[in-house]
Amino acid sequence: QVQLVESGGGLVQAGGSLRLSCASSGGTFSNYVMGWFRQAPGKDREFVAAISRSGSSPDYTDSVKGRFTISRDNAKNTVYLQMNTLKPEDTAVYYCAANRRSTYVSSSGYDYWGQGTQVTVSS
């Protein structure tokens, strides 16, 4: 059973940066495609970014392209989300997720989820 634990969230001013981390245990990390999703109050969970097993094929939702970078370190069983030039509309709970198939943009494609970490961007 894969377990995912996010960290790195917090309160930041608009224009600032945060780096989220998601540590994986209980499985062979390099076998899993990893994704980041977020959910703002009153809204559906939405895709943010995903990365292939090797880390060579990142995918992003349009609203974060050029600001966010997803990466992974298979030796450390960790996936990261570097978030720069943060905006108030980035405020949400951020979740990492894993699956063994593909870089899906739908949350239904992921089998394992972390508990989430809150990111709040003040204006």
C-alpha positions as CSV (number, residue, x, y, z in Angstrom):
1,Q,0.0,0.0,0.0
2,V,1.5,3.3,-1.1
3,Q,1.4,6.1,1.4
4,L,1.9,9.8,0.5
5,V,2.7,12.6,2.8
6,E,2.7,16.2,1.6
7,S,4.6,19.1,3.3
8,G,5.7,22.6,2.6
9,G,2.4,24.5,2.5
10,G,1.9,27.7,4.3
11,L,1.0,31.4,4.0
12,V,2.8,33.5,1.5
13,Q,2.2,36.9,-0.1
14,A,1.3,37.3,-3.7
15,G,4.4,37.0,-5.9
16,G,6.1,34.8,-3.4
17,S,7.3,31.2,-3.7
18,L,6.7,27.8,-2.0
19,R,8.0,24.4,-2.6
20,L,5.8,21.5,-1.8
21,S,7.2,18.0,-1.2
22,C,5.4,14.6,-1.2
23,A,7.2,11.7,0.3
24,S,6.2,8.2,-0.8
25,S,6.5,4.9,1.1
26,G,5.2,1.4,0.8
27,G,5.8,0.9,-2.9
28,T,8.5,1.2,-5.6
29,F,8.3,4.9,-6.2
30,S,9.8,4.8,-9.7
31,N,6.9,2.6,-10.8
32,Y,4.4,5.4,-10.2
33,V,3.3,8.4,-12.2
34,M,2.9,11.3,-9.8
35,G,0.5,14.1,-9.9
36,W,-0.4,17.3,-8.0
37,F,-4.0,18.4,-7.6
38,R,-5.6,21.3,-5.6
39,Q,-9.0,22.0,-4.2
40,A,-10.2,25.5,-3.2
41,P,-13.2,26.0,-0.9
42,G,-16.4,25.3,-2.7
43,K,-14.7,24.1,-5.8
44,D,-13.9,20.7,-7.4
45,R,-10.5,19.2,-7.1
46,E,-8.5,20.2,-10.1
47,F,-5.4,19.0,-11.9
48,V,-2.2,21.0,-11.4
49,A,0.7,19.0,-12.7
50,A,1.9,15.5,-13.4
51,I,5.2,13.8,-14.1
52,S,6.1,10.5,-15.7
53,R,8.1,7.7,-13.9
54,S,11.4,8.9,-15.3
55,G,10.6,12.6,-14.8
56,S,11.0,13.4,-18.5
57,S,7.4,14.3,-19.4
58,P,5.9,16.9,-17.1
59,D,2.4,18.2,-17.8
60,Y,0.7,21.3,-16.4
61,T,-2.6,22.9,-16.3
62,D,-2.6,26.2,-18.3
63,S,-3.0,28.5,-15.3
64,V,0.3,27.4,-13.7
65,K,2.5,27.0,-16.8
66,G,5.6,29.1,-16.5
67,R,5.1,29.5,-12.7
68,F,5.1,26.0,-11.3
69,T,7.6,23.2,-11.8
70,I,7.0,19.5,-11.0
71,S,10.0,17.3,-10.4
72,R,10.9,14.0,-8.7
73,D,13.8,12.4,-7.1
74,N,13.4,8.6,-7.4
75,A,16.3,8.0,-5.0
76,K,14.5,10.0,-2.3
77,N,11.0,8.7,-3.2
78,T,9.8,12.3,-3.3
79,V,8.0,14.5,-5.8
80,Y,8.1,18.2,-5.6
81,L,6.1,21.2,-6.8
82,Q,8.0,24.4,-7.0
83,M,5.5,27.3,-7.1
84,N,6.7,30.7,-8.1
85,T,4.9,34.0,-8.6
86,L,2.0,32.8,-6.5
87,K,-1.4,34.5,-6.9
88,P,-4.3,34.6,-4.5
89,E,-6.2,32.3,-6.8
90,D,-3.6,29.6,-6.1
91,T,-5.0,29.4,-2.6
92,A,-6.1,25.8,-2.0
93,V,-5.4,22.5,-0.4
94,Y,-2.7,20.8,-2.5
95,Y,-2.7,17.0,-2.8
96,C,-0.2,14.6,-4.4
97,A,-1.4,11.5,-6.0
98,A,0.0,8.3,-7.6
99,N,-0.9,5.8,-10.2
100,R,0.9,3.1,-12.2
101,R,-0.6,3.9,-15.6
102,S,-0.3,7.4,-17.1
103,T,-0.2,11.2,-16.4
104,Y,-3.9,11.6,-16.2
105,V,-5.4,15.0,-15.7
106,S,-8.5,13.5,-14.1
107,S,-8.4,12.7,-10.4
108,S,-10.2,9.5,-11.1
109,G,-7.1,8.1,-12.7
110,Y,-5.1,8.2,-9.5
111,D,-5.1,5.4,-6.9
112,Y,-3.3,6.8,-4.0
113,W,-3.6,10.2,-2.3
114,G,-1.9,12.2,0.4
115,Q,-3.8,14.1,3.1
116,G,-3.1,17.5,1.6
117,T,-1.3,20.6,2.6
118,Q,-2.8,24.1,2.7
119,V,-1.4,26.9,0.6
120,T,-2.7,30.4,1.3
121,V,-1.6,33.3,-0.9
122,S,-2.5,36.7,0.5
123,S,-3.0,39.8,-1.8
